[in-house]
C-alpha cells in the first residue's frame, strides 16, 4: 500500500495518540527517579514489558518473523538510539529539571536529524537549512545555559538534555535508511525494545544501579503499561505517515509532557522558555520552507 501524502489523509489522530503515549513517560520517569528508582531500571522494565506484550500480539497476528537475524540487527541499534539512551536520560534529567523542561528536548529531533543527514551525506548541503538548524540549536542552548546558571540544572544534566534529541535524531536517520520492508509494526516494536533491553540490562548490572523500590513501582508499572502501546503506535505511524506528519511527533509528545508536568506535578515554566521556543519555532519554520524533512522510511537500501 503506498504511503498517504495528502493533507486529508494525514493520520493526525494516530499522531496525537502516539505523542500522548510517549509523553506520559517523562512525568512518570521524573516521579520514579524522585522515589529512588534508577533511570536505567525505569527504562529497562518498560522495554521488557514491550517485548512480552507486543511479542505475544505479533505472534498471534503474524506468526514468527520471516527474517529474524536482520530484524534483530535492526532492533539493536534502533533500540539503543531510540529507546535505551533517550529513555534513561529523560528520566534522569526530568528528576532535576522537571518533565516540562525535559519535554522541550523532544521538539529538536527533526532539526538534529537534518544536521546528521547533511554530515553523513544523505542530504545536500544548503546553507539556509543549516542556518535554520543553528538557530533552533541556539534556542536549546540558551534554555540549557540559563537553567545551569540559575542552579536548577547541573552541567551534566544540561549536556544530557541536548543528548536526548541527538540520540533520537540518530535513530531517525538509522530507521529511515534501514527500516526492514514488509515487517509488521508489532515485530518492529519487539525488535526495538529487545535492542534497548540488550543495552540497558548489562549497563544496569555493571553500574550497580539500585532496583526499583516499592515507592517507585506505581510510576514504573504505569510506564510498563504505556510503553507497548506507544511502540506499536509509533511504528504504525511511521509506516503510514508522510515526512511532515512524522516531524510533529516530538511536538505532540512535548505538549503532553508539559501539560502533565504543569497540571499534575505543579511545575512552573520559566520565562526563559519563551525566547527558546521562539528560536526553535523560527528555525523549524525556516527549515520547512526549503523542503520537507525526509523522515519517511525508504524501501531500498544501499
KOLZA-749074 format. One record per residue (C-alpha): x, y, z; residue number from 1; chain. Coordinates in steps of 0.05 Angstrom, whole numbers, plus 5000, padded with zeros to 4 digits. Layout:
<pts>
 east north   up   i ch
    X     Y    Z NUM  A
...
</pts>
This chain:
<pts>
 east north   up   i ch
 5000  5000 5000   1  A
 5030  5068 4982   2  A
 5045  5120 5035   3  A
 4989  5171 5045   4  A
 5015  5240 5028   5  A
 4954  5284 5021   6  A
 4934  5332 5076   7  A
 4866  5300 5084   8  A
 4896  5231 5095   9  A
 4948  5250 5147  10  A
 4935  5207 5209  11  A
 4932  5264 5260  12  A
 4891  5223 5309  13  A
 4945  5169 5308  14  A
 4999  5222 5316  15  A
 4963  5251 5377  16  A
 4955  5183 5408  17  A
 5028  5167 5396  18  A
 5050  5233 5426  19  A
 5008  5222 5488  20  A
 5032  5150 5498  21  A
 5104  5173 5492  22  A
 5095  5238 5530  23  A
 5070  5206 5594  24  A
 5138  5174 5603  25  A
 5171  5240 5623  26  A
 5129  5257 5684  27  A
 5127  5183 5703  28  A
 5203  5180 5698  29  A
 5211  5242 5740  30  A
 5168  5213 5795  31  A
 5201  5145 5793  32  A
 5271  5174 5799  33  A
 5247  5221 5853  34  A
 5226  5159 5891  35  A
 5296  5129 5886  36  A
 5288  5087 5823  37  A
 5348  5083 5777  38  A
 5339  5116 5709  39  A
 5367  5052 5678  40  A
 5317  5009 5715  41  A
 5260  5055 5696  42  A
 5278  5048 5623  43  A
 5292  4973 5627  44  A
 5226  4948 5655  45  A
 5182  4982 5602  46  A
 5227  4953 5548  47  A
 5216  4883 5578  48  A
 5141  4893 5582  49  A
 5141  4915 5509  50  A
 5178  4852 5488  51  A
 5127  4808 5524  52  A
 5063  4845 5505  53  A
 5080  4862 5433  54  A
 5115  4795 5423  55  A
 5051  4757 5442  56  A
 5009  4803 5398  57  A
 5057  4796 5339  58  A
 5059  4720 5345  59  A
 4983  4716 5348  60  A
 4972  4763 5289  61  A
 5030  4748 5243  62  A
 5067  4686 5267  63  A
 5143  4683 5271  64  A
 5182  4737 5233  65  A
 5209  4713 5166  66  A
 5279  4740 5172  67  A
 5297  4741 5246  68  A
 5372  4758 5243  69  A
 5364  4823 5202  70  A
 5306  4844 5246  71  A
 5348  4834 5309  72  A
 5406  4873 5279  73  A
 5359  4930 5263  74  A
 5329  4928 5333  75  A
 5397  4931 5367  76  A
 5416  5000 5341  77  A
 5344  5026 5336  78  A
 5334  5006 5409  79  A
 5398  5039 5432  80  A
 5387  5106 5397  81  A
 5311  5109 5401  82  A
 5299  5074 5467  83  A
 5355  5059 5517  84  A
 5393  5125 5513  85  A
 5336  5176 5509  86  A
 5291  5139 5559  87  A
 5344  5134 5613  88  A
 5370  5205 5600  89  A
 5299  5233 5602  90  A
 5283  5201 5669  91  A
 5349  5227 5698  92  A
 5343  5298 5670  93  A
 5269  5303 5688  94  A
 5286  5288 5761  95  A
 5329  5351 5761  96  A
 5296  5398 5712  97  A
 5224  5374 5713  98  A
 5182  5339 5660  99  A
 5162  5405 5626 100  A
 5233  5427 5612 101  A
 5255  5357 5592 102  A
 5197  5354 5543 103  A
 5227  5413 5508 104  A
 5283  5367 5483 105  A
 5233  5328 5441 106  A
 5219  5388 5396 107  A
 5291  5385 5370 108  A
 5299  5316 5336 109  A
 5274  5339 5267 110  A
 5327  5394 5265 111  A
 5382  5349 5293 112  A
 5362  5297 5242 113  A
 5374  5346 5186 114  A
 5443  5363 5213 115  A
 5462  5289 5217 116  A
 5437  5275 5147 117  A
 5478  5332 5119 118  A
 5540  5308 5156 119  A
 5530  5237 5132 120  A
 5518  5258 5060 121  A
 5445  5236 5058 122  A
 5421  5308 5048 123  A
 5451  5362 5002 124  A
 5488  5418 5037 125  A
 5445  5481 5036 126  A
 5465  5540 5079 127  A
 5392  5561 5091 128  A
 5375  5495 5124 129  A
 5439  5493 5164 130  A
 5425  5564 5188 131  A
 5356  5540 5209 132  A
 5387  5484 5250 133  A
 5437  5532 5281 134  A
 5380  5580 5300 135  A
 5339  5525 5333 136  A
 5400  5497 5369 137  A
 5416  5565 5397 138  A
 5347  5565 5429 139  A
 5360  5498 5462 140  A
 5429  5521 5484 141  A
 5400  5586 5512 142  A
 5349  5548 5555 143  A
 5400  5497 5580 144  A
 5451  5551 5598 145  A
 5401  5593 5635 146  A
 5378  5533 5675 147  A
 5451  5518 5693 148  A
 5466  5589 5713 149  A
 5403  5591 5756 150  A
 5428  5529 5793 151  A
 5367  5489 5772 152  A
 5406  5443 5725 153  A
 5475  5413 5732 154  A
 5524  5417 5674 155  A
 5519  5342 5665 156  A
 5443  5345 5662 157  A
 5446  5403 5612 158  A
 5490  5360 5567 159  A
 5441  5303 5576 160  A
 5384  5349 5556 161  A
 5418  5363 5490 162  A
 5439  5290 5482 163  A
 5367  5266 5482 164  A
 5348  5297 5414 165  A
 5416  5279 5386 166  A
 5404  5206 5402 167  A
 5333  5208 5375 168  A
 5358  5241 5312 169  A
 5408  5185 5302 170  A
 5351  5136 5309 171  A
 5311  5175 5257 172  A
 5367  5171 5207 173  A
 5380  5098 5220 174  A
 5307  5078 5213 175  A
 5299  5120 5150 176  A
 5357  5082 5119 177  A
 5348  5012 5148 178  A
 5275  5000 5166 179  A
 5261  4928 5144 180  A
 5208  4930 5090 181  A
 5144  4889 5099 182  A
 5155  4875 5173 183  A
 5092  4884 5216 184  A
 5094  4942 5266 185  A
 5088  4894 5324 186  A
 5152  4858 5306 187  A
 5188  4923 5293 188  A
 5169  4945 5363 189  A
 5192  4879 5394 190  A
 5259  4884 5359 191  A
 5270  4956 5381 192  A
 5251  4940 5453 193  A
 5296  4879 5452 194  A
 5354  4921 5427 195  A
 5341  4972 5483 196  A
 5338  4917 5536 197  A
 5402  4885 5510 198  A
 5437  4951 5524 199  A
 5402  4970 5588 200  A
 5407  4904 5626 201  A
 5484  4898 5625 202  A
 5491  4972 5638 203  A
 5445  4966 5698 204  A
 5483  4907 5726 205  A
 5552  4936 5712 206  A
 5538  5003 5745 207  A
 5506  4970 5806 208  A
 5446  5016 5799 209  A
 5391  5004 5850 210  A
 5329  4965 5834 211  A
 5260  4997 5832 212  A
 5238  5009 5905 213  A
 5166  4998 5926 214  A
 5151  5073 5926 215  A
 5171  5079 5853 216  A
 5134  5018 5827 217  A
 5067  5053 5813 218  A
 5102  5101 5764 219  A
 5145  5046 5734 220  A
 5084  5000 5726 221  A
 5045  5056 5692 222  A
 5102  5065 5643 223  A
 5105  4989 5632 224  A
 5032  4992 5611 225  A
 5041  5053 5566 226  A
 5106  5031 5531 227  A
 5079  4973 5489 228  A
 5022  5017 5463 229  A
 5070  5074 5448 230  A
 5117  5029 5409 231  A
 5060  4998 5369 232  A
 5030  5066 5352 233  A
 5098  5095 5334 234  A
 5115  5042 5282 235  A
 5044  5042 5254 236  A
 5050  5117 5245 237  A
 5119  5112 5214 238  A
 5092  5061 5163 239  A
 5034  5106 5143 240  A
 5054  5179 5153 241  A
 5090  5227 5107 242  A
 5152  5265 5127 243  A
 5117  5328 5152 244  A
 5069  5288 5196 245  A
 5126  5247 5227 246  A
 5164  5311 5245 247  A
 5108  5332 5292 248  A
 5114  5271 5338 249  A
 5162  5307 5384 250  A
 5117  5368 5388 251  A
 5056  5325 5408 252  A
 5098  5289 5459 253  A
 5127  5354 5488 254  A
 5058  5385 5493 255  A
 5031  5324 5531 256  A
 5090  5321 5579 257  A
 5089  5396 5592 258  A
 5014  5396 5606 259  A
 5021  5337 5654 260  A
 5080  5368 5688 261  A
 5046  5435 5700 262  A
 4976  5409 5715 263  A
 4992  5346 5756 264  A
 5061  5358 5784 265  A
 5056  5432 5798 266  A
 5116  5451 5755 267  A
 5125  5524 5736 268  A
 5152  5541 5667 269  A
 5210  5592 5669 270  A
 5206  5656 5628 271  A
 5269  5635 5591 272  A
 5227  5582 5556 273  A
 5191  5634 5513 274  A
 5252  5660 5474 275  A
 5277  5589 5467 276  A
 5210  5567 5437 277  A
 5212  5627 5390 278  A
 5282  5609 5365 279  A
 5265  5536 5356 280  A
 5198  5551 5323 281  A
 5231  5600 5275 282  A
 5285  5551 5258 283  A
 5235  5496 5245 284  A
 5192  5542 5202 285  A
 5253  5565 5162 286  A
 5274  5493 5151 287  A
 5206  5471 5126 288  A
 5204  5529 5076 289  A
 5263  5499 5039 290  A
 5239  5427 5033 291  A
 5204  5375 5076 292  A
 5246  5332 5122 293  A
 5259  5263 5092 294  A
 5238  5221 5151 295  A
 5195  5170 5115 296  A
 5228  5102 5113 297  A
 5260  5084 5046 298  A
 5242  5020 5012 299  A
 5310  5006 4983 300  A
 5378  5004 5017 301  A
 5448  5012 4991 302  A
</pts>
